[in-house]
Amino acid sequence: MLVVCRCMSDGKFQQAVGIALECRRLDKLEQAISKSENVSAMLSYCLRLSQTHVDKREFRHEVLRLIVNLYQGLPSPDYLSVCQCLMFLDDPGNVANILDELIKGDKVDTLLAYQVAFDLFENEYQPFLLNVRDSLPDPQTTSSSKMVVEGTVTSSIENDSSVGNVETSAANSPLTGAGVLLDGTAGRQAAEDTTSTTEHGSSSSQELSVYADRMVKLKGILSGETPIHLALQFLYGRNRSDLLTLKTIKQSVEMRNSVCHSATIYANALMHAGTTVDTFLRENLDWLSRATNWAKFSATAGLGVIHRGHLQQGRSLMAPYLPQNGGSGGGSPYSEGGALYALGLIHANHGEGIKQFLLESLRNTNNEVIQHGACLGLGLAALGTADEEVYEDIKSVLYTDSAVAGEAAGIAMGLLMVGTASEKAGEMLAYAHDTQHEKIIRGLAIGIALVVYGREEEADTLIEQMTRDQDPILRYGGMYALALAYRGTANNSAIRRLLHFAVSDVSDDVRRAAVLALGFVLCSEPEQTPRIVSLLSESYNAHVRYGAALAVGISCAGSGSSEAVSLLEPLTSDAVDFVRQGALMSMAMVLMQTTEARDPHVGTFRRQLEKIVLDKHEDTMSKMGAILAYGILDAGGRNVSIMLQSRTGHDRAMAVVGMAIFTQFWYWYPLIYFISLSFAPTAFIGLNHELKMPKFEFISDIRPSIFSYPPPTAPPSTSSNIKLPMAVLSTSARAKARAKKEVDSKASAGKPLPREVNTNLSSDSSGSTEGTEKDLTTTTRDGDAMEVWLTSLRFLLYKQFVCLSCLNV
C-alpha cells in the first residue's frame, strides 16, 4: 500500500480514502481519515463513497461501522450522519440512545434530535422507526418513578424530628445522600435542609415534565403523526388543481368507453392526492354512478388516495362503504372491497390503528372481491412489519386458489415481508409452481421480488432460480427481483444481466420488464439512464420501446432532464398505441414540478395532451395514457413530485415499492393507485423547538416564474365577436339579376321604382357602371347554367320513373 502512504504524505487524503476502499483495506482507510486535517469532512466524503462506489453489501456495512466509531471519537459528532449510518446497519437501539441523550440537553440539542427524527422518517423504513420508538423510554413511567423516590425522601425528613431518624431514613433511601445530611446535626439544620430538598424536588419535577414533553414530540415524529399532519396542512392549503381540466376530460370521454371513464377517475384521485378535496366526485355523482363492477371498486378506492394520511378520521370517512361488523354489509362487494383497499392507502406504512379491522374483515368474508381489497389494504397497512399472524391469514386466502383473491394475496405477502429476505419466499415460489392460475403466479412473482428488496448479492441465488425458470411469468418476476434487490445501486453486474434478458428472452413480457427494471437500478444516477436505454428505445420490438420509456420516466422522475425529454418525444408519436401510452405517462413523470419558464417543453406537452384527449379518433390506449399523464403532471394539487430517494441519498422504501407495483397496471388497472406512495410534497417547512411554524422569511435569487404554478385553464367564451362571412346562394344572385332588369326596363319607360328595389340597389350603388354590367352578365350566365342543369335533372328523373313503371308491369 505504498500508493496510499504516498497520497497521505502528499496531503491527498481523498485519493487515499478512495484507494483504500477499492483495495478493501479498513486499516488504511482509518489511517487516512484520522490523519486528515478535517476529519469530519473526510468522514462525510467516505460515507458518500460507501453508498455510491462500494458494490458489496457486507463490506459496505463494515465501512459504515468504522465511520460510526470514528464519528463517536470526535469532540462534537455529526449525529445526523451517525444515525443515518446506524439506520443502514439496522441498529435501532443505538439510535434510540443518541436521541434520548440529545433531548436531555438544551434547546439546540433538542432541535438536533427532532431533525434526526425527521430525516429518519423521510426514508420511510417503518419497521426501523417503530423499533426506535419502542426502544425509547416511556416519559410517564420515568417521571412517575422519579417523583415517587423524591417524595419518599422528603416525607421521611419532614416526619422525623430526631437526628437518628433522619440518618436511618437516609440510609434506607434508594437515593442515598440526595438532599439529606448524614453527619448528625441539630434540628435547625434539618429544617433548612428540608426547605432546600423541597426546592430541589420542584425543580426536578419541572425538568421531568420538560423531558416528558420532548419525548412525546419525538415519538410523534418517529411514528409519523407530526410530519404527516404538516404535509396535509400544506397540501390542503396550497391546492392548485384545475377542475376545469377534469371537466374537459369528462366531457370529451364517450359514455360507452369504460377504459377512459375509469382513467378519468384515476386522474382525479392522483390530481387531489392527499389534499382531501373530493369536489369533482361530489359534483358528478350521476356520471360517477355509471361505474359498475371493478370500475366501482376503483372509484371507491380512489377516495383512499385523496384522503391519504388521515390516520385519525380514515375509517369514519370510508364508513358508508365499509363492511359492517367486519363482515359483508349487504352492499355491493365491489364498493366494500374498494373501501378496504382505500383504508390501506390512507394508512399506508402507518397501519397500527387499522390493521386489526382489516384482519377481521378478511376473516369474516368468503367473497373474492372483498378478499382482494382486504389483502391489498393489509399489505399496505402492515408494510414491512413481517407480522406472522397477518401472513398466515393472507396465506389461507392464497390457498383457496381463487384467481382474483390469490393475485392480491401474493402481492400482499410481498408487501408484508418487504426487504426481509425471509424463507417464506421459498414457500411462495413452490406454490407458484403448483397453481395453474396466471394471475396468482404473477402476484406471487411480484411478492417474491418484494421480499428480496435491497438485499443485493444476498438475493442472487433466488434471482438465478427465477430467471432460469421455464415459466415466463416467473422469469418476469425475476426481472423485478433483480431491480428491487439492486435498487439505486447502479450495479454493473445487475445492469449487464438486465440488458442480456432485454435482447435475448423469447417472452415479450420478460423483455419489457428487463428494460423497465433498469430505471430502478439507475434511480440514483438518473443522468445515465437515457444514454443506456437510447438504443433500446429504437428497437423493432414495441414492448422493448415501452420498457425504455418507463425506465426513463422512473429514473428521471421530477428531474426535468432535457436528455430524457429528447428521448421520450419521438415515442409519444410512436406507431403502436401502448408505446405512446407509456411515453406520455413517462413524460409527465419527468416534467413534474417543472414550469414552462424553466423548460418550454412543458407547454408543448400540455397542448399535446389536450389534443389527444379531445381527438375522438384517437386510440383508447393513447387516450388513457394522456388522461393519466394529466393526473401525474398535476398530482397532489401541483405540490408533489415523485421521489425515490430521500435528501440524504437513502432510498425511500415505500416509494420504490409503490412504483414497482404501479407498473403492474399493464395487467390490472386498480394497481395504478400505488404510484401515490411515491409522491413527496415539495415544501419548505420550518419549525421551532415546540414544533410550531413561526413566521420567517428567506431570500431567493431566482425569479418567481421558475417556481410559479401553471396558469389555470381559461373557460371557453360563450359569445364570439368575430363576424362570419355571409353565404351567397345562386338563387339570390338570380333574384338580383331579375331586379336589375326590372330597374333598367322601368327606367327606360320612365316609371317610378318600387321601394324594395331602391333598398336592394342602395348597397350596390357605389360600384361603377362597367362593373355592374359585368356582374350582370356573369349572373345571367350563372342563371342560364342553372336552368340547363335543372332541365337535365328533370329528364333523368323522368327516365328513371319510366324504367320503374316498366319493371312493375
C-alpha positions in Angstrom: 0.0 0.0 0.0 2.8 2.4 -0.9 0.4 4.4 -3.0 -1.8 5.1 -0.1 1.2 6.2 2.1 2.4 8.4 -0.8 -1.0 10.1 -1.1 -1.1 10.7 2.7 2.4 12.1 2.7 1.4 14.5 -0.2 -1.7 15.6 1.7 -4.1 14.0 -0.9 -6.3 12.2 1.6 -9.4 11.9 -0.6 -7.3 9.8 -3.1 -6.0 7.8 -0.2 -9.6 7.1 1.0 -10.7 6.1 -2.5 -7.7 3.7 -3.0 -8.3 2.1 0.5 -11.9 1.5 -0.4 -11.0 -0.1 -3.7 -8.5 -2.4 -2.0 -10.8 -3.1 0.9 -8.2 -2.1 3.5 -10.1 -0.8 6.5 -6.8 -0.2 8.4 -5.5 2.1 5.7 -8.9 3.7 5.5 -9.0 4.5 9.2 -5.4 5.8 9.0 -6.2 8.1 6.0 -9.3 9.6 7.8 -7.5 10.1 11.1 -4.5 11.8 9.6 -6.5 14.3 7.5 -6.8 17.9 8.5 -10.6 17.9 8.6 -11.7 14.5 10.0 -15.4 15.4 9.9 -15.4 16.4 6.2 -13.4 13.3 5.4 -15.9 11.1 7.2 -18.7 12.7 5.2 -16.7 12.0 2.0 -16.1 8.4 2.9 -19.8 7.9 3.8 -20.8 9.2 0.3 -18.3 7.0 -1.4 -19.5 3.9 0.5 -23.1 4.4 -0.8 -22.1 5.0 -4.4 -18.9 3.1 -5.2 -18.9 0.1 -2.8 -20.6 -2.8 -4.5 -20.6 -5.5 -1.9 -23.2 -5.0 0.8 -21.2 -6.8 3.6 -18.1 -4.7 3.0 -20.2 -1.5 2.9 -21.6 -2.4 6.4 -18.0 -2.8 7.7 -17.1 0.6 6.4 -20.2 2.1 8.0 -19.3 0.6 11.4 -15.8 2.1 11.1 -17.4 5.5 10.2 -19.6 5.3 13.3 -16.7 4.5 15.6 -14.7 7.4 14.2 -17.6 9.8 14.5 -18.1 8.9 18.1 -14.5 9.7 18.8 -14.9 13.3 17.8 -15.5 16.1 20.4 -18.7 17.0 18.6 -20.0 14.2 16.5 -22.3 14.7 13.5 -25.3 12.9 14.9 -27.3 13.3 11.7 -24.7 11.2 9.8 -24.2 8.8 12.7 -27.9 8.0 12.9 -28.0 7.6 9.1 -25.2 5.0 9.3 -26.9 3.2 12.2 -30.1 3.0 10.1 -28.2 1.4 7.2 -26.8 -1.0 9.8 -30.3 -1.6 11.2 -29.3 -0.7 14.7 -32.3 1.0 16.3 -31.1 0.6 19.9 -28.1 2.9 19.5 -30.2 5.5 17.6 -32.7 5.5 20.5 -29.8 6.0 23.0 -28.5 9.0 21.0 -31.9 10.6 20.7 -32.6 10.1 24.4 -29.3 11.8 25.3 -30.0 14.7 23.0 -33.4 15.6 24.3 -32.0 15.7 27.8 -29.8 18.6 26.7 -30.6 22.2 25.9 -32.8 23.5 23.2 -30.2 23.2 20.5 -29.6 19.5 21.3 -33.4 19.0 21.3 -33.8 20.6 17.9 -31.0 18.4 16.7 -32.8 15.3 18.0 -36.0 16.4 16.2 -34.1 17.0 12.9 -32.6 13.5 13.2 -36.1 12.0 13.7 -37.4 13.9 10.6 -34.5 12.7 8.5 -35.1 9.1 9.6 -38.8 9.5 8.8 -38.0 10.7 5.2 -36.5 7.3 4.5 -39.9 5.6 5.2 -38.4 2.5 6.8 -41.4 1.7 9.0 -40.0 -1.3 11.0 -36.9 0.5 11.9 -38.8 3.6 13.0 -41.1 1.6 15.1 -38.2 -0.2 16.8 -36.5 3.1 17.6 -39.8 4.5 19.0 -40.3 1.4 21.2 -36.7 1.5 22.4 -37.1 5.0 23.8 -38.1 5.1 27.5 -41.7 5.9 28.3 -41.7 9.5 29.7 -44.7 8.9 32.0 -43.3 5.8 33.6 -39.9 7.5 34.1 -41.2 10.7 35.6 -43.7 8.9 37.9 -40.9 6.6 39.3 -38.6 9.5 40.0 -41.3 11.5 41.7 -42.2 8.6 43.9 -38.5 8.3 45.0 -38.2 12.0 45.7 -41.5 12.1 47.6 -40.3 9.3 49.9 -37.1 11.1 50.8 -38.9 14.4 51.5 -41.6 12.9 53.7 -39.1 10.9 55.7 -37.2 14.1 56.6 -40.4 16.1 57.4 -41.8 13.4 59.7 -38.7 12.6 61.7 -37.7 15.1 64.4 -34.6 13.4 65.7 -31.2 13.2 64.1 -31.0 9.5 64.4 -34.3 9.0 62.5 -33.0 11.3 59.7 -29.9 9.2 59.4 -31.9 6.0 59.4 -34.3 7.1 56.7 -31.4 8.4 54.6 -29.6 5.2 54.9 -32.7 3.2 53.8 -33.5 5.6 50.9 -32.8 4.5 47.4 -31.3 7.9 46.7 -28.6 7.9 49.4 -27.4 11.4 50.2 -29.9 13.1 47.8 -30.7 16.3 49.8 -30.1 14.5 53.2 -27.4 15.4 55.8 -25.7 12.2 57.0 -23.3 13.7 59.7 -25.8 14.3 62.6 -26.8 18.0 63.1 -29.3 20.0 65.1 -33.0 20.3 64.3 -32.5 23.8 62.7 -30.1 22.4 60.1 -32.6 19.6 59.4 -35.4 22.2 58.8 -33.1 24.2 56.4 -32.3 21.0 54.6 -36.0 20.2 54.3 -36.6 23.5 52.5 -33.7 23.0 50.1 -34.9 19.5 49.4 -38.4 20.7 48.6 -37.0 23.3 46.2 -34.8 20.7 44.5 -37.8 18.4 44.2 -39.9 21.1 42.5 -37.1 22.0 40.0 -36.5 18.3 39.3 -40.2 17.7 38.6 -40.2 20.7 36.2 -37.2 19.1 34.4 -39.0 15.8 34.2 -42.1 17.4 32.7 -40.0 19.2 30.1 -38.3 15.9 29.3 -41.6 14.1 29.1 -43.0 16.7 26.7 -39.9 16.5 24.5 -40.2 12.7 24.4 -43.8 12.8 23.3 -42.9 15.2 20.5 -40.0 13.0 19.4 -42.2 9.9 19.4 -44.8 11.8 17.4 -42.2 12.5 14.7 -41.0 8.9 14.6 -44.5 7.4 14.4 -45.3 9.8 11.5 -48.1 11.8 13.2 -46.3 15.2 13.1 -44.8 15.1 9.6 -48.0 13.7 8.1 -50.1 16.4 9.8 -47.7 19.1 8.4 -47.8 17.6 4.9 -51.6 17.5 5.0 -51.8 21.1 6.0 -49.5 22.1 3.2 -51.3 20.0 0.5 -54.8 21.3 1.5 -53.8 24.9 1.9 -51.8 25.1 -1.3 -54.0 23.0 -3.5 -53.9 24.4 -7.1 -55.6 21.5 -9.0 -57.5 22.6 -12.1 -61.1 21.3 -12.0 -61.8 22.7 -15.5 -59.2 20.3 -16.9 -61.1 17.4 -15.4 -64.4 18.8 -16.7 -62.9 19.0 -20.2 -61.7 15.4 -20.0 -65.1 14.2 -18.7 -66.9 15.9 -21.5 -64.6 14.5 -24.2 -64.8 10.9 -22.9 -67.5 8.8 -24.6 -70.1 7.3 -22.3 -69.6 3.8 -23.6 -65.8 3.9 -23.2 -65.3 2.3 -19.7 -61.5 2.5 -20.0 -61.4 6.2 -20.4 -64.1 6.6 -17.8 -62.0 4.8 -15.3 -58.9 6.7 -16.4 -60.7 9.9 -15.6 -61.4 8.7 -12.1 -57.8 7.6 -11.6 -56.6 11.0 -12.8 -58.9 12.9 -10.4 -57.6 10.8 -7.5 -53.9 11.5 -8.4 -54.6 15.2 -9.0 -56.0 15.5 -5.5 -53.8 13.0 -3.7 -53.5 14.0 0.0 -55.5 17.2 -0.5 -58.8 15.8 0.9 -60.6 17.7 -1.9 -63.3 15.5 -3.5 -65.3 18.3 -5.1 -65.2 16.7 -8.6 -66.7 13.5 -7.4 -69.5 15.3 -5.4 -70.4 17.4 -8.4 -70.6 14.5 -10.8 -72.4 11.8 -8.9 -74.6 10.8 -11.8 -71.6 10.4 -14.1 -69.7 8.5 -11.4 -72.7 6.2 -10.8 -72.1 4.7 -14.3 -69.1 2.8 -12.9 -70.0 -0.8 -12.4 -68.3 -3.9 -11.0 -64.5 -3.4 -10.9 -64.8 0.2 -12.1 -66.9 0.8 -8.9 -64.1 -0.9 -6.9 -61.5 1.5 -8.4 -63.8 4.6 -7.9 -64.2 3.8 -4.2 -60.5 3.0 -3.7 -59.7 6.4 -5.2 -61.0 8.1 -2.1 -58.1 6.5 -0.2 -55.7 8.3 -2.4 -57.5 11.6 -2.0 -57.6 11.3 1.8 -54.2 9.6 2.2 -52.7 10.4 5.6 -55.9 11.0 7.5 -54.9 8.4 10.1 -57.5 9.6 12.7 -60.5 10.1 10.5 -59.8 7.5 7.8 -62.2 4.9 9.0 -65.0 7.3 9.6 -64.5 8.8 6.1 -64.9 5.4 4.5 -67.7 4.2 6.9 -70.5 4.4 4.3 -68.8 1.9 2.0 -67.1 -0.5 4.6 -68.4 -3.9 5.5 -70.4 -3.7 8.8 -69.0 -5.5 11.9 -66.1 -6.8 9.9 -68.3 -8.8 7.5 -70.3 -8.1 4.5 -72.7 -5.2 5.0 -75.2 -6.2 2.3 -74.0 -3.6 -0.2 -72.0 -4.0 -3.3 -69.0 -6.3 -2.8 -67.1 -4.1 -5.2 -67.7 -1.0 -3.1 -66.8 -2.8 0.1 -63.6 -4.3 -1.4 -62.6 -0.9 -2.8 -63.2 0.7 0.6 -60.9 -1.8 2.3 -58.3 -1.1 -0.3 -58.8 2.6 0.3 -58.2 2.2 4.0 -54.9 0.6 3.2 -53.9 3.5 1.0 -54.9 6.0 3.7 -52.8 4.2 6.4 -50.0 3.1 4.1 -46.9 2.4 6.1 -48.7 3.6 9.3 -51.3 1.0 9.9 -51.1 0.2 13.6 -54.6 1.6 14.2 -56.4 -0.1 11.3 -54.6 -3.4 10.9 -56.9 -5.3 13.2 -60.1 -4.1 11.5 -58.7 -5.2 8.1 -57.8 -8.5 9.5 -61.3 -9.1 10.9 -62.8 -8.1 7.5 -60.6 -10.6 5.8 -61.5 -13.4 8.1 -65.3 -12.7 8.0 -65.8 -12.9 4.3 -65.7 -15.5 1.5 -66.3 -13.1 -1.3 -63.2 -12.9 -3.6 -63.7 -9.3 -4.4 -63.8 -8.2 -0.7 -60.8 -10.6 -0.1 -59.0 -8.9 -2.9 -59.4 -5.4 -1.4 -58.7 -6.6 2.2 -55.4 -8.3 1.1 -54.2 -5.2 -0.7 -55.2 -3.0 2.3 -53.5 -5.3 4.8 -50.3 -5.4 2.8 -50.2 -1.6 2.7 -51.0 -1.1 6.3 -48.5 -3.7 7.6 -45.8 -2.8 5.0 -42.5 -4.5 6.0 -43.6 -5.5 9.5 -43.3 -9.3 8.9 -46.3 -9.9 11.2 -46.8 -13.7 11.4 -50.5 -13.5 12.2 -51.3 -11.4 9.2 -49.1 -13.6 7.0 -50.9 -16.7 8.0 -54.4 -15.2 7.3 -53.3 -13.9 3.9 -51.7 -17.3 3.1 -55.1 -19.0 3.8 -56.7 -16.8 1.2 -53.9 -17.7 -1.2 -54.6 -21.5 -0.7 -58.2 -21.1 -1.7 -56.8 -21.0 -5.3 -59.1 -18.1 -6.3 -57.6 -16.2 -9.2 -58.9 -12.8 -8.1 -58.2 -13.1 -4.4 -55.0 -15.1 -4.9 -53.3 -12.4 -7.0 -53.9 -9.8 -4.3 -52.7 -12.3 -1.6 -49.4 -12.9 -3.5 -48.7 -9.1 -3.7 -49.8 -8.6 0.0 -47.4 -11.3 1.2 -44.6 -9.5 -0.6 -45.6 -6.1 0.9 -45.7 -7.7 4.4 -42.3 -9.2 4.1 -40.6 -6.5 2.0 -36.9 -6.4 2.5 -36.7 -9.3 5.0 -35.2 -12.0 2.6 -37.4 -14.4 4.6 -37.5 -18.1 3.9 -41.2 -17.6 3.1 -40.1 -16.7 -0.4 -39.4 -20.4 -0.9 -43.0 -21.3 0.0 -44.3 -18.7 -2.3 -42.2 -20.0 -5.2 -43.3 -23.6 -4.5 -47.0 -22.6 -4.7 -46.4 -20.6 -7.9 -45.2 -23.9 -9.5 -48.2 -25.8 -8.2 -51.1 -23.4 -9.2 -52.5 -23.1 -12.7 -53.8 -19.5 -12.4 -51.6 -17.0 -14.2 -52.9 -14.2 -12.0 -51.8 -16.0 -8.9 -48.4 -16.8 -10.4 -47.9 -13.2 -11.3 -48.9 -11.9 -7.9 -46.5 -14.4 -6.2 -43.7 -13.5 -8.6 -44.0 -9.8 -7.7 -44.3 -10.7 -4.0 -41.1 -12.7 -4.1 -39.4 -9.7 -5.7 -40.5 -7.5 -2.8 -39.2 -10.0 -0.2 -35.6 -9.6 -1.6 -35.9 -5.8 -1.7 -32.5 -4.2 -1.0 -30.6 -7.5 -0.3 -28.3 -7.1 -3.3 -25.9 -10.1 -3.7 -27.7 -11.9 -0.9 -30.6 -12.4 -3.2 -28.6 -13.7 -6.2 -29.4 -17.4 -5.5 -33.2 -16.8 -5.6 -32.9 -14.4 -8.6 -30.9 -17.0 -10.5 -33.5 -19.6 -9.8 -36.3 -17.4 -11.0 -34.6 -16.2 -14.2 -33.8 -19.7 -15.3 -37.4 -21.0 -14.8 -39.3 -22.3 -17.8 -42.4 -20.3 -16.8 -42.1 -16.8 -18.4 -44.2 -15.3 -15.6 -41.6 -16.3 -13.0 -38.8 -15.0 -15.3 -40.8 -11.8 -15.4 -40.8 -11.8 -11.6 -37.0 -12.4 -11.7 -36.5 -9.2 -13.5 -38.3 -7.3 -10.8 -36.4 -9.2 -8.1 -33.2 -8.1 -9.8 -34.5 -4.5 -10.0 -35.6 -4.2 -6.3 -32.6 -6.1 -4.9 -30.2 -3.7 -6.5 -32.4 -0.6 -6.5 -30.4 2.7 -6.7 -27.0 0.9 -6.6 -26.2 1.3 -10.4 -24.5 -2.1 -10.0 -22.7 -3.0 -13.2 -23.4 -6.7 -12.8 -27.2 -6.1 -12.4 -27.3 -3.8 -15.4 -25.4 -6.3 -17.5 -27.8 -9.1 -16.7 -30.9 -7.0 -17.3 -29.6 -5.9 -20.7 -28.9 -9.6 -21.6 -32.5 -10.5 -20.9 -33.8 -7.4 -22.7 -32.4 -8.6 -26.0 -32.4 -12.4 -25.7 -35.5 -13.7 -23.9 -38.3 -15.2 -26.0 -41.1 -13.6 -24.0 -42.1 -10.0 -24.8 -43.3 -9.5 -21.2 -39.8 -10.5 -19.8 -38.0 -8.3 -22.2 -40.3 -5.4 -21.3 -39.7 -5.9 -17.6 -36.0 -6.2 -18.1 -35.7 -2.8 -19.8 -38.1 -1.2 -17.3 -36.1 -2.6 -14.4 -33.1 -0.5 -15.4 -35.0 2.5 -14.2 -35.0 1.2 -10.6 -31.3 0.2 -10.6 -30.2 3.6 -12.0 -32.6 5.8 -10.0 -29.6 7.1 -8.0 -27.9 8.2 -11.2 -30.7 9.5 -13.5 -28.3 11.2 -15.9 -27.1 7.7 -17.0 -30.4 6.2 -17.9 -31.2 8.0 -21.2 -27.7 7.1 -22.5 -28.1 3.4 -21.6 -31.6 2.8 -23.0 -31.2 5.1 -26.0 -30.6 2.2 -28.5 -33.4 0.1 -26.8 -35.8 3.0 -27.4 -35.3 2.4 -31.2 -35.9 -1.3 -31.0 -38.2 -3.0 -33.6 -40.0 -4.6 -30.6 -42.7 -2.4 -29.3 -42.5 -4.0 -25.8 -38.9 -3.0 -25.5 -39.7 0.6 -26.6 -42.4 0.7 -23.9 -40.0 -0.5 -21.3 -37.4 2.0 -22.3 -39.9 4.8 -22.0 -41.0 3.8 -18.5 -37.4 3.2 -17.4 -36.5 6.8 -18.2 -39.7 8.0 -16.5 -39.0 6.1 -13.3 -35.3 7.1 -13.1 -35.6 10.7 -14.1 -38.9 11.5 -12.4 -39.2 15.1 -11.3 -35.8 16.0 -12.8 -36.9 17.8 -15.9 -33.9 16.3 -17.7 -33.5 17.5 -21.3 -31.9 14.2 -22.3 -34.9 12.3 -21.0 -37.4 14.7 -22.8 -35.5 14.3 -26.1 -35.6 10.5 -25.8 -39.3 10.4 -25.0 -40.6 13.0 -27.5 -40.4 10.6 -30.6 -42.0 7.8 -28.5 -45.1 10.0 -27.8 -45.9 9.7 -31.5 -45.0 6.1 -31.9 -46.9 3.9 -34.3 -48.0 1.5 -31.5 -50.7 2.7 -29.1 -49.4 1.3 -25.9 -45.9 2.7 -26.6 -47.5 6.1 -26.9 -49.3 5.5 -23.6 -46.1 4.7 -21.7 -44.2 7.6 -23.3 -47.0 10.1 -22.3 -47.0 8.9 -18.7 -43.2 8.9 -18.5 -43.0 12.4 -19.9 -45.4 13.5 -17.2 -43.2 11.9 -14.6 -40.1 13.7 -15.9 -41.8 17.1 -16.1 -43.5 17.1 -12.7 -42.9 20.4 -10.9 -41.3 21.8 -14.0 -42.6 25.2 -15.2 -42.8 26.5 -18.7 -40.4 29.3 -17.8 -37.8 26.7 -16.9 -38.5 24.3 -19.9 -40.6 25.3 -22.9 -41.4 21.6 -23.5 -43.9 21.8 -20.6 -46.3 24.0 -22.6 -45.9 21.9 -25.7 -46.6 18.7 -23.8 -49.7 20.1 -22.2 -51.1 21.2 -25.6 -50.3 17.7 -26.9 -52.2 16.1 -24.1 -55.2 18.3 -24.8 -55.2 17.5 -28.5 -55.1 13.7 -27.7 -57.9 13.9 -25.2 -60.2 15.9 -27.5 -59.5 13.8 -30.6 -62.4 11.4 -31.0 -60.5 9.2 -33.4 -57.5 8.6 -31.0 -56.9 5.1 -29.9 -58.2 4.2 -26.5 -54.8 3.2 -25.1 -53.2 6.5 -26.1 -56.2 8.5 -24.7 -55.9 6.6 -21.4 -52.2 7.4 -21.3 -52.9 11.1 -21.9 -55.6 11.2 -19.2 -53.3 9.5 -16.6 -50.5 11.9 -17.7 -52.7 14.8 -16.7 -53.2 13.2 -13.3 -49.4 12.6 -12.8 -48.4 16.0 -14.1 -50.7 17.9 -11.7 -50.5 15.4 -8.8 -51.3 16.4 -5.3 -52.7 19.8 -6.3 -49.5 20.5 -8.2 -47.5 20.3 -5.0 -45.9 16.9 -5.1 -43.2 15.1 -7.1 -42.1 11.5 -7.5 -39.1 11.0 -5.2 -37.5 7.5 -5.0 -34.6 8.8 -2.8 -34.5 11.0 0.3 -32.3 14.1 0.6 -29.7 12.0 2.4 -29.4 9.6 -0.5 -31.1 6.7 1.1 -33.9 5.0 -1.0 -37.5 5.7 0.1 -38.6 2.1 0.5 -42.4 2.9 0.3 -41.8 5.0 -2.8 -39.8 2.3 -4.7 -42.3 -0.4 -3.7 -45.2 1.7 -4.8 -43.6 2.5 -8.2 -42.8 -1.2 -8.8 -46.4 -2.3 -8.2 -47.8 0.7 -10.1 -46.1 -0.7 -13.3 -48.3 -3.8 -12.9 -51.3 -1.8 -14.1 -50.4 -3.4 -17.5 -52.4 -6.4 -16.2 -54.6 -4.9 -13.5 -55.8 -1.2 -13.6 -56.6 -0.8 -9.8 -52.9 -1.0 -9.1 -52.5 2.4 -10.7 -53.1 3.9 -7.2 -49.8 2.6 -5.9 -48.0 5.4 -7.7 -49.4 7.7 -5.0 -47.0 6.0 -2.5 -44.0 7.6 -4.3 -45.4 11.2 -4.1 -43.5 13.5 -1.8 -44.6 17.1 -1.0 -42.3 19.8 -2.4 -42.5 22.1 0.6 -40.1 24.1 2.7 -41.3 23.8 6.3 -39.6 25.5 9.2 -40.3 24.6 12.9 -39.2 25.8 16.3 -38.4 23.8 19.4 -42.1 23.5 20.1 -42.7 22.0 16.6 -44.7 25.1 15.6 -44.3 27.1 12.5 -43.0 30.6 13.2 -43.2 33.4 10.7 -39.9 33.7 8.8 -38.6 34.9 5.5 -35.9 33.7 3.2 -34.3 35.3 0.1 -34.4 33.5 -3.3 -32.1 34.8 -6.1 -34.3 33.0 -8.8 -37.2 34.8 -10.4 -40.6 33.6 -9.2 -41.7 32.4 -12.6 -39.3 29.4 -12.3 -41.4 28.1 -9.4 -44.8 29.5 -10.1 -47.9 27.4 -10.5 -49.2 26.9 -14.1 -51.9 29.3 -15.0 -55.5 27.9 -14.6 -57.3 26.8 -17.8 -59.4 29.6 -19.2 -63.1 28.8 -19.5 -64.5 28.8 -23.1 -66.1 32.1 -24.1 -69.9 32.0 -24.5 -70.2 34.6 -27.3 -67.9 35.4 -30.3 -67.3 38.9 -31.6 -65.9 37.6 -34.9 -68.3 38.4 -37.8 -68.6 35.3 -40.1 -68.9 35.8 -43.9 -72.4 35.6 -45.2 -73.2 32.7 -47.6 -74.5 33.9 -51.0 -76.8 31.4 -52.8 -77.2 31.2 -56.6 -81.0 31.9 -56.2 -80.1 35.2 -54.5 -77.8 36.2 -57.5 -80.6 35.4 -59.9 -83.1 37.4 -57.9 -80.7 40.4 -58.0 -80.3 40.0 -61.8 -84.1 40.0 -62.3 -84.4 43.1 -60.1 -81.7 44.8 -62.2 -83.6 44.0 -65.4 -86.8 45.5 -63.9 -84.9 48.6 -62.9 -83.5 49.1 -66.4 -86.7 48.4 -68.2 -88.8 50.7 -65.9 -86.1 53.4 -66.1 -86.3 53.4 -69.8 -90.1 53.6 -69.7 -90.0 56.4 -67.1 -92.0 54.6 -64.3 -91.2 55.1 -60.6 -89.2 52.3 -58.9 -90.7 50.1 -56.2 -89.5 50.8 -52.6 -87.9 47.3 -52.2 -85.9 47.7 -55.4 -84.5 51.0 -54.2 -83.4 49.4 -50.9 -81.8 46.5 -52.7 -79.9 48.7 -55.0 -78.6 51.1 -52.3 -75.8 48.7 -51.4 -74.6 48.3 -55.0 -74.8 52.0 -56.0 -71.1 52.6 -55.2 -69.9 50.3 -58.0 -69.1 51.6 -61.5 -71.4 51.2 -64.4 -68.9 48.9 -66.1 -68.6 46.7 -63.1 -72.4 46.5 -62.8 -72.7 45.4 -66.4 -70.0 42.7 -65.9 -71.7 41.4 -62.7 -75.0 41.4 -64.5 -73.6 39.4 -67.4 -71.9 36.9 -65.1 -75.1 36.5 -63.0 -77.2 35.9 -66.2 -74.7 33.3 -67.4 -75.0 31.5 -64.0 -78.7 31.6 -64.1 -78.8 30.0 -67.6 -76.4 27.3 -66.5 -78.7 26.6 -63.5 -81.7 26.3 -65.8 -79.9 23.8 -68.1 -78.8 21.8 -65.0 -82.4 21.7 -63.7 -83.7 20.6 -67.2 -81.2 17.7 -67.2 -82.2 16.7 -63.7 -85.9 16.6 -64.7 -85.1 14.4 -67.7 -83.1 11.9 -65.6 -85.8 11.7 -63.0 -88.5 11.1 -65.7 -86.3 8.4 -67.3 -85.9 6.6 -64.0 -89.7 6.8 -63.4 -90.4 5.2 -66.8 -88.0 2.4 -66.1 -89.6 1.7 -62.7 -93.0 1.7 -64.3 -91.9 -0.9 -66.9 -90.5 -3.1 -64.2 -93.7 -3.0 -62.3 -95.6 -4.1 -65.4 
